[in-house]
Amino acid sequence: MSNIFILLSHERSGSHLVGEYMGSLQNFRMVDEVCNPNAVRPAMHPESFHRFKYEFVTRDPSFVMEPSAKRHAEFVSDFFEHLRKPREPNGIAVDIKYGHVQNFEWWWCPPLVRPFLLNFCQEHDFGIVHLFRENVVEATVSGMIADKRRIWHSWQSADNPAAEAPIALPVAEVIRRAQLLERQTNLFKGWTRNNRKLEITYEKISPLLDSGAKEDGGIGQFLGSSSKGFKLRHRKVTPPLQNAIENYEELRRGCEEAGLGWCLS
């Protein structure tokens, strides 16, 4: 059984909270978003997928000049070995968002076909911790407000009263993005059905980790490790939606008409 795991999630799902807890486990290492150059900067971090690919192609330009499915599979395997080697025999988990899985395709990626990365994980017995937020409206609103305020994490919060002021959001766009997120999550649920995985939700896991990780929703057991002590660094950035959204009643009516009223009940 492999000691490599993927933390698979969407934006605003609580992945930094869960990832920080996973990194606190005995003999375990958490690797941040390797495909996000803003989180793991290629020029600074050897863990970056983009840096690894650049250096790989620099050594062997024929990788992109004469591509093949076999060579691509070997490249992906080499990347995960590259992440694992510095800390063997410890386990590692790699944070990969829904929107990053396309980086692991070679040149053919039909949008509704199971991504190569998930086939690769099944073939190599990589475990998957699939984290998602059931309340797709809250996740969508959280992301839109974070983008407007440019505050995505609690440690970025500025001492600025304006950062807490209610924001008017375009209702139709909130609903469109929430419905799209719901469809994406359902696709990944189906695509990971045959993987070795633990499926957890933000709604169930965040209260457990907030309580000091006496329970962790089975994460430690799934990863084959145990906590060595975890102190919560995160706090929720987005306040209750009634306080955060200036046109909350308009949004509530729109969600009810779209069948998403349960998200604001």
Wavefront OBJ file of the C-alpha trace (Angstrom):
o trace
v 0.000 0.000 0.000
v 1.451 3.361 -1.071
v 2.281 6.075 1.464
v 1.455 8.826 -1.033
v -1.918 10.545 -0.688
v -3.730 13.253 -2.619
v -5.807 15.892 -0.843
v -8.362 16.496 -3.594
v -10.705 19.443 -3.133
v -12.184 22.594 -4.606
v -11.476 26.184 -3.627
v -12.950 27.397 -0.302
v -13.479 23.838 0.927
v -11.328 24.069 4.069
v -8.320 22.422 2.437
v -5.787 24.569 4.323
v -7.364 23.592 7.632
v -7.401 19.889 6.752
v -3.952 20.075 5.155
v -2.471 21.699 8.240
v -3.936 18.949 10.393
v -2.571 16.245 8.066
v 0.860 17.869 8.241
v 0.734 17.656 12.041
v 0.440 13.855 12.059
v 3.255 11.571 13.159
v 5.815 10.871 10.397
v 3.753 12.723 7.840
v 4.420 15.605 5.502
v 1.914 17.887 3.771
v 2.863 19.453 0.446
v 0.918 22.583 -0.508
v -0.726 23.236 -3.904
v 2.083 22.045 -6.168
v 0.284 23.181 -9.330
v -0.464 26.684 -8.034
v 2.498 28.962 -8.797
v 1.160 31.552 -6.336
v 1.208 29.032 -3.476
v 4.352 27.054 -4.361
v 6.488 29.402 -6.396
v 8.481 27.598 -9.104
v 11.546 29.825 -8.737
v 11.751 29.154 -4.994
v 10.393 25.673 -4.316
v 11.581 22.378 -5.837
v 8.178 20.873 -4.953
v 6.518 22.978 -7.669
v 5.055 20.863 -10.460
v 5.886 23.595 -12.985
v 9.503 23.788 -11.885
v 9.836 20.006 -12.042
v 8.382 19.944 -15.556
v 10.643 22.787 -16.699
v 13.745 21.021 -15.398
v 12.570 17.686 -16.800
v 12.067 19.151 -20.294
v 15.370 21.057 -20.081
v 17.161 17.757 -19.491
v 15.174 15.921 -22.159
v 13.478 18.152 -24.777
v 12.270 15.066 -26.634
v 9.661 14.665 -23.877
v 7.595 17.395 -25.539
v 8.950 16.981 -29.068
v 8.109 13.264 -29.237
v 5.285 12.787 -26.692
v 3.750 9.435 -25.857
v 1.312 8.149 -23.250
v 3.974 5.823 -21.855
v 6.557 8.570 -21.384
v 3.944 10.835 -19.848
v 3.015 8.184 -17.272
v 6.706 7.810 -16.425
v 6.992 11.601 -16.027
v 4.067 11.735 -13.566
v 5.535 8.812 -11.624
v 8.913 10.584 -11.471
v 7.257 13.730 -10.126
v 5.658 11.957 -7.171
v 8.892 10.094 -6.458
v 10.616 13.471 -6.509
v 8.222 14.671 -3.785
v 8.587 11.527 -1.701
v 12.347 11.018 -1.711
v 13.480 13.815 0.669
v 11.330 12.511 3.538
v 11.256 8.742 3.113
v 9.988 6.588 4.763
v 7.436 9.144 5.969
v 4.088 9.481 4.265
v 3.181 12.540 2.228
v -0.044 14.151 1.083
v -0.171 16.506 -1.906
v -2.784 19.265 -2.174
v -4.329 19.191 -5.678
v -7.469 21.171 -6.518
v -10.136 20.156 -9.035
v -8.876 22.939 -11.276
v -5.311 21.572 -11.237
v -5.857 17.983 -12.356
v -5.534 18.967 -16.025
v -1.827 19.557 -15.424
v -1.378 15.786 -15.253
v -2.855 15.153 -18.707
v -0.529 14.850 -21.664
v -2.211 16.295 -24.767
v -5.661 14.714 -24.817
v -8.150 15.627 -22.084
v -11.870 15.180 -22.901
v -13.684 17.331 -20.315
v -16.135 14.689 -19.077
v -13.796 11.683 -19.037
v -12.128 10.533 -15.816
v -8.866 12.487 -15.443
v -5.575 10.684 -15.948
v -4.420 11.578 -12.419
v -7.244 9.555 -10.848
v -6.479 6.561 -13.073
v -2.814 6.913 -12.111
v -3.699 7.045 -8.391
v -5.798 3.892 -8.702
v -3.056 2.044 -10.583
v -0.378 3.014 -8.023
v -2.675 2.727 -4.986
v -2.319 6.363 -3.963
v -4.927 7.177 -1.338
v -7.272 10.112 -1.952
v -8.774 12.319 0.737
v -11.687 13.903 -1.124
v -12.774 17.068 0.665
v -15.718 19.148 -0.503
v -18.264 21.585 0.820
v -21.879 20.432 0.665
v -23.187 23.994 0.850
v -22.155 25.140 -2.607
v -23.666 28.609 -2.150
v -21.557 29.280 0.953
v -18.442 28.036 -0.845
v -19.175 30.224 -3.867
v -19.944 33.330 -1.814
v -16.825 32.783 0.295
v -14.698 32.687 -2.839
v -16.298 35.762 -4.410
v -15.950 37.812 -1.226
v -12.328 36.697 -0.774
v -11.560 37.760 -4.354
v -13.178 41.168 -3.808
v -11.418 41.791 -0.495
v -8.221 40.040 -1.574
v -8.184 38.208 1.750
v -8.253 34.439 1.247
v -6.901 33.208 4.586
v -7.272 34.292 8.195
v -3.557 35.120 8.551
v -3.952 37.680 5.724
v -6.660 39.648 7.533
v -5.896 43.323 7.732
v -6.920 45.652 10.563
v -9.315 47.425 8.251
v -12.987 47.907 9.187
v -13.879 48.093 5.496
v -12.831 44.441 5.145
v -15.845 43.461 7.264
v -18.378 45.665 5.460
v -21.226 43.813 3.672
v -20.757 43.319 -0.068
v -23.426 43.269 -2.789
v -23.007 40.244 -5.048
v -24.531 39.533 -8.492
v -27.200 36.943 -7.677
v -27.293 35.282 -11.096
v -23.513 34.805 -11.055
v -23.543 33.343 -7.530
v -26.178 30.817 -8.603
v -24.345 29.963 -11.841
v -21.069 29.297 -10.015
v -22.780 27.349 -7.217
v -24.532 25.069 -9.701
v -21.268 24.557 -11.586
v -19.466 23.661 -8.348
v -22.200 21.156 -7.512
v -21.776 19.506 -10.913
v -17.983 19.438 -10.567
v -18.152 17.855 -7.128
v -20.544 15.174 -8.329
v -18.220 14.383 -11.228
v -15.248 13.936 -8.884
v -17.337 11.786 -6.545
v -18.030 9.470 -9.457
v -14.512 9.596 -10.860
v -13.003 8.577 -7.483
v -15.502 5.785 -6.818
v -12.912 3.065 -7.510
v -10.004 4.791 -5.794
v -8.832 4.044 -2.273
v -10.303 7.128 -0.673
v -11.729 8.885 2.343
v -14.579 11.265 1.562
v -15.088 14.116 4.026
v -17.067 17.347 3.991
v -16.207 20.794 5.287
v -19.409 20.820 7.314
v -18.461 17.674 9.257
v -14.714 18.080 9.567
v -14.326 21.736 10.549
v -16.157 21.415 13.921
v -14.016 18.375 14.769
v -10.732 20.132 14.062
v -11.979 23.292 15.774
v -12.411 21.228 18.928
v -8.691 20.464 19.100
v -8.640 17.348 16.904
v -9.731 14.852 19.551
v -11.629 13.365 16.613
v -10.602 13.873 13.022
v -13.246 12.154 10.945
v -11.003 9.130 10.337
v -8.207 11.072 8.634
v -5.406 9.728 10.841
v -6.585 6.142 10.512
v -6.881 6.441 6.730
v -3.378 7.889 6.481
v -1.989 5.276 8.869
v -0.825 7.880 11.378
v -1.854 9.655 14.563
v -1.789 13.195 15.884
v 1.309 14.481 17.657
v -0.574 17.568 18.813
v -2.506 20.056 16.731
v -3.164 23.696 17.484
v -5.667 25.370 15.204
v -4.133 28.271 13.279
v -7.111 29.005 11.081
v -10.296 30.857 11.742
v -13.213 31.333 9.407
v -12.699 34.430 7.260
v -16.217 34.896 5.855
v -18.835 35.923 8.455
v -22.397 34.499 8.357
v -23.918 35.230 4.960
v -26.666 37.422 6.416
v -23.903 39.744 7.661
v -21.548 39.410 4.713
v -23.969 40.001 1.820
v -25.623 43.379 1.392
v -28.363 41.994 -0.890
v -28.901 38.801 1.125
v -32.696 38.712 0.696
v -32.337 39.006 -3.073
v -29.854 36.126 -3.021
v -32.134 34.032 -0.828
v -35.053 34.450 -3.243
v -32.848 33.646 -6.222
v -31.511 30.489 -4.565
v -35.015 29.297 -3.725
v -36.076 29.722 -7.357
v -32.979 27.804 -8.505
v -33.555 24.886 -6.092
v -30.698 25.952 -3.822
v -32.833 27.377 -1.034
v -31.599 24.674 1.354
v -28.158 26.314 1.247
v -29.547 29.402 2.994
v -32.040 27.762 5.322
l 1 2 3 4 5 6 7 8 9 10 11 12 13 14 15 16 17 18 19 20 21 22 23 24 25 26 27 28 29 30 31 32 33 34 35 36 37 38 39 40 41 42 43 44 45 46 47 48 49 50 51 52 53 54 55 56 57 58 59 60 61 62 63 64 65 66 67 68 69 70 71 72 73 74 75 76 77 78 79 80 81 82 83 84 85 86 87 88 89 90 91 92 93 94 95 96 97 98 99 100 101 102 103 104 105 106 107 108 109 110 111 112 113 114 115 116 117 118 119 120 121 122 123 124 125 126 127 128 129 130 131 132 133 134 135 136 137 138 139 140 141 142 143 144 145 146 147 148 149 150 151 152 153 154 155 156 157 158 159 160 161 162 163 164 165 166 167 168 169 170 171 172 173 174 175 176 177 178 179 180 181 182 183 184 185 186 187 188 189 190 191 192 193 194 195 196 197 198 199 200 201 202 203 204 205 206 207 208 209 210 211 212 213 214 215 216 217 218 219 220 221 222 223 224 225 226 227 228 229 230 231 232 233 234 235 236 237 238 239 240 241 242 243 244 245 246 247 248 249 250 251 252 253 254 255 256 257 258 259 260 261 262 263 264 265
